[in-house]
Amino acid sequence: MNTEEITKLETSTEVVELEVDLGQPCPYYLGDGIVNYFPEYLRRFPHDKIIVVSSRIPNELFGDALFQALDSQGASVIRLVIDDRESSKNWRTLSSLCEALIEAGVTRDSILVALGGGVVGNVVGLAAGLVFRGIRYVEVPTTLMAQTDSVLSRKQAINGSTGKNQFGLYHTPLFIWSDVAYSRREPLRQTRSAVVEAVKNGLVNSPEWLDELTGILQGGIDGIYQDFKQFTLRLVESKLSILQRDPSEKKEAIILEYGHTFGHAIEWLSRGSIYHGEAVSIGMCTAAHLSREMRLMEKDVVELHYYVLQELLGVPVRVPTELTPAQICNAMLSDNKRTSTGLSCLLLEKPGRLHKPNGSYLTKVSPEQVRWALQAAGNDRCDSWGETQK
């Protein structure tokens, strides 16, 4: 289908399908308690065996029901478990999984199923792209972050010794199977972290969506559970509206990386103690200070970042005191968006408009400017924007 199109349709009373194209067609199926439908959709792709790869907690919570649904349809299923800690998103985990797949008798006719969060999805997606130069796989994300952000990308990667996502490739799943019955059971801290990416989508692309999300959060985080399936759908759509313009994420859709240059460095240095969305929240606030320092952003837009992220969503917005600006700046030098010209950042002018000097969203910045922004993001904030809105 055309990459410019997103068509929403009901495939049954239980499952909603989003037909999207991420460079290759990749249907996205969304529902609430839809595990028993999964074998029917998987049978559309002839296969000899299914290898379900999960991590410990998703395997314990959801693995048996998925296995039973597949087994009841006569499928040949093998289950493998990997570590899903950010620190395990590395060559050792990838190599062990690839060897385990060969030992399990995987063939070019087999299908891998990634049951878990973003780390599981990335490692399985990368393994699927490497084994026999590419075999098929399906994403079954179990966290809100994975369902609404990480699976909506062809990018599969692992971390290197100096930074995040340094080694990877593009590999598209057959389809994405998103069941909010899974994500509803995750800890609230993880859910808050996931919503950060939706805030980012509003800041960089759609002030209208940001207003809608702000309205939902006015009553507290519980508001998202009133219709969790619909809320999840809106988060997915907030990203797809950007991706449809650039499935490669190399040109227009690079705006999705707002806050990530700072955030990835902070997440990497925290060694897993700071979740991805939390690090992006801190990164966006830091980028806002940098935009303000470079006279690109008005003060009220800086304060808007803090109002939505800190006051309404309740996620971290301050650079951790244990991380120095020098440490973070050094880690940023390993960012996967770095070019021969040095450090570059995405800078926002106002909601819906990023700075675009010389036709590129990446703005060259000096280490001194970066360190200043990090110091500014460690200070106490003022509450004037929130007060003016009351």
N, C-alpha and C positions, 0 to 999 in steps of 0.2 A: 504494500500500500504506500501511497505518497507520504513522504516524511513531513509534509505540511499538515497532515490530517490527524486528528484524534477523534475517533468515533466511539461513543459510549452506547452500549446496548445491553439488554437483559438476555442472558442465555438460558436462564431458568428463574424460578422464584427465589433461588438461593444464591446464585453466583452472578456477579456483575463483571463484564469483560470490558477492558480498555484495550482497543487495538492501537498499538503504538509501533513506531519504527525507530529503532536506535541505531540506524545504519543497516540493520536487518530487521525483519518483522519479529516482534516479541510480544505476544499477547500477555496481558496482565489480568489475572483473575482475582477478584476480591469477594470475600464473604465472611460470614460469622458462623463458625461451627460447620465447616464444609469438607472435613477430612474424608468423608465417605464418597464424595464426588471425585476425589483425586484420581483413583484408578481409571475412571471413565475417560478423563482427559489425557492421561498418560498413554492409554491404549491407542490413541490416534497416531502414535509413533512406534512402528514395529521395533522390537528390541529382544535381545536374548536374555538379559538379566538387568536388574536394577540394583545399584549400590547406593544406599542411603548413608551419607556422611554427616555426622552431627557432632556436637560437643556434649559434655556430660549432662548438664542440666536440661537442655532441650530434649536430649535422648530419653532422660528419665521421665520428663513431663509429657512428651508428645510422641516419642518414638514408638511405643507399643501400639497406640491407636493407628498410627500411619502404617506400621508393619502389618497389623491385622487387616486393615482395609485393602492393602495390596495383596496379602496372602489369600484373602477370601476370593480374590479374582484369579487365583492361580499363578500369580507372578512369582518369578524366581528372584528373591530379595536377599541381599547381603548388607549387614549393618557394620559400619566402621565409626569409631569415635576418635576425635582429635581434640587438642587443647584450643580453647577459644580466647585465651588471654592475648591482649595486644602484644605482649612481649614474645608470644609464640607465633606471631604472624611473620615467620622467617623461613630461611632456606631449609633448616632442619625439619620443621613441620611439613613443608611442601615436599621435600624429598622422601620423608617417611610415608606420606600419603601416597605418592606416586608408586613407590615400591609395594605398598600394601595393595594398591589397586591391581598391579601386575600379578602379585601373588594370589589375589582373589579370582583371577581369571578374566579380568575385564577384556572386552574385545571392542572393535570399532562399531559393533552393533549394540553395545551396552549404553545405558543412560545413568549418569550420576545424578543424585538428588542431594542438594545442599540444604539441610534442615538446621537452622540456627540463625545467629546474628550476622553482623557484617564481616567479622573475621572468618567465620566458617564459609560464608559466601565467597569472599575473596580468594581464600586458599583453594576451595573446591573449583571455583571458576578458572583459576590459574592452572590447576592440575588438569582440568578438562581440556584446556587449550594446549597443554604440552604433551599429554599421553597420546602416542601414535599421531602426533602432529595435529591433534584436535578431535575430541569426541564430544558427544552431546551431553548437556546437563540441564537440570531444572532448578530454579531457585524456590525454596519454601522458607521465606524469612519468618522468624518468630519474634522479632522485636519491632517496635514502631519505627526506630531509626532505619532498620534494614528494609522494612516494608515501604517506607515513604522516601527513602533517599538512596541508600547504597545499592539496592538492586536495580535502580533506574539508571543504570550506566553499563556500558560494555567494558569498562575499565576493571581489570583484575590485577591485583598487585600484592606483593609482600614488602615488608620493611627491610632495609639494609642496616648496617652497623652504625650509621650516622644519621638516619632519618627515615620518615614514613614513605611508603609506596614508591620506593626507588627502583624496584624491579617488577615488570609486569607486561601485560599485553592486552589486546582487545579481544573479547570472546563473548558472544551473545548467547544467553540461555534459550532453550526451546520455548519456554514460557515461565512466567512468575506466578506462583500460587500463594496468595496472601490471605491468611485467615486471622481475623482480628481476635478470635477466641484465644490465640496464642499471645498476642501482644498485650491483651487486657490483663494478663497475669504477671507481667514484668514489674519490677520495682518502680515506684513512682519517680525516683531519681533518673532512671533510664528514660522514662517517658518524657520528663521535662527536657532532658538532653536532646531527644529527638525533635521536639517542637522548635528548638533553636533553629534548625535548618529551614523550617517553614517561615520563621520570622525573617531569616536571611532572604528567602525567596521574595517576600514582600518588600523588603528594603531595596533590593536590587532591581526588581522587575515590576511590582504591582502594588502601589500605594492602596488600591482598593482592597486587595487581599490582606494587606497589613491591617487596615481598619477593621475588616471582618474578623480577623484573628484576635485583634486587641479587644473587640467586643465580646468574643467568646471567653477570653481570659479575665474579663472584668469581674466575673463572679467567682474566680478562683479556678484552679486546675480541674476541679470536679466537673466543670462545664463541658469538657471535651468528651466525657463518658455518657452524656445524655443521648447521643447517637454516635457511638464510637466508629461504626462502619462508615457513616457519612463523613465524619471528621477525618478519618483516614483517607477517604477518597479525595477530600478537598486538599489535603497535604500532598497527595500524589499529583493532583492536577496542578498545584502551584509550581511543581518542578517540571512537569511535562510541558507546561506552557512555554518554558525556556528551552528545553531540550528539542522540541519540535523544530526550532529554528536552526539548530546545530547539533545533530546527534553525536558528532565527533568530540564535542566539548573543547574544541581547540580555538574557536573563533568567538562567535556571539555568546555561546553557553559558558565561556570561561568566567562570566560574571557569577556563576555558581560557586566560584572559589573565593568570594569575598570573605575576608576574615581568616582564611585558611592558611595563609603564609605564616602569620603569627600563631594561629591556632595549632597547626601541625607541629611547629617547634615546641610549643608549650606542652602539647599532648605527649610528644616524644620524650621530652625531658622529665615528665611526671612519672614515666614508667608504668602507666596504667592507672594511676591514682586519680587522674582527671579524665572524665569521659570525653569522647570526641565532640559532642555537642557543647559541653561545658567549655572546652578549649576554643571552639569556634566562637562562642559567646564572648569570651575574653578577647579573642582575636579581632572580632568586629568592633568592640569598644576601643581597642588599641588603634585599629585602622581609622576609626572615627576621629580620635585625637590627632592622628597624623594628618588626616584630611583637613581638620580645623587648623592645624599649625601651618599647613601649606595654603591656607586661605581659600580652600575649595568648598568648605562646609560651614554653615551657620551653627552657632552655639545650640540653638534649639534642636537641631537634628542630632547633635552629639547626645544631648539630654534625652531625646526620644529613644535612643539605643538603651540607655540605662533604665528608662521608665518601663519599656516593654520587657526587657530581659530580666532585670533585677526585681522590680516591684511587682509586675504582673506574673511573670513566669517563674521567678524565684531561682534562677540559675546564677552561677558565679560570673562576675564581670571584672574582677580585679586580678591583675597578675599576681600569682602566689609569691609571698615574701621570700620563700626559699630559693626562688629562681632569680638570678641577676639579669639585668638587661644585656650584659656581655654574653652570658650563656645562651640566651634566647637568640641574640643576633648571630652568634656563631652557628647555632643549629639551623637558622633560616638560610644560611649559605648552602645547605644541602637540600633545599626545597626543590621539588621536581619541576617548578616553573622557572628556575634560575636560568639565565642565559649568559652569554659571554659578556654582556654589559654589566653584570652584577645583580644586586638586589632589586627586585621589582615587586610592587604591591598593587592590588586593586583598591582604588580610592573612590569613595562615594561623595557626590555633591549634594544630592537630596534623594529622598525615596523615589525610586524608579529611574534614577539617572546616575550612572557611574562616570567618572572622569575618563575621557578618551583622547589623550594627547597623541597627535600624529597617527590617528587611525587605530591605535591599540589601547586596550583597556589596562595594560600593564604600564605602570608609571615607575620610572627609575627613581630610587630613593637612596640616600646615603646612609651609612652605618650610624652617623651622628643623629640623623633624623629618626631613625628607627629606635635608637636608645632613648631619645627624648620622649617619643610616643609611649614607649614601655614604662618609663618613669611616670608620665602623666596618668597612665592607666593604672598605676598603683596607688594613686592618691584618693582621698575621699571625694565623692561626687557631691554636687549640689542638687537640690530637689526642686528647683524652680520650674522645670517643665511640667513635672507631675502636679505641682501646686496650681499652675495656671490652667490645668485641664479639669480641676475639680469644681 
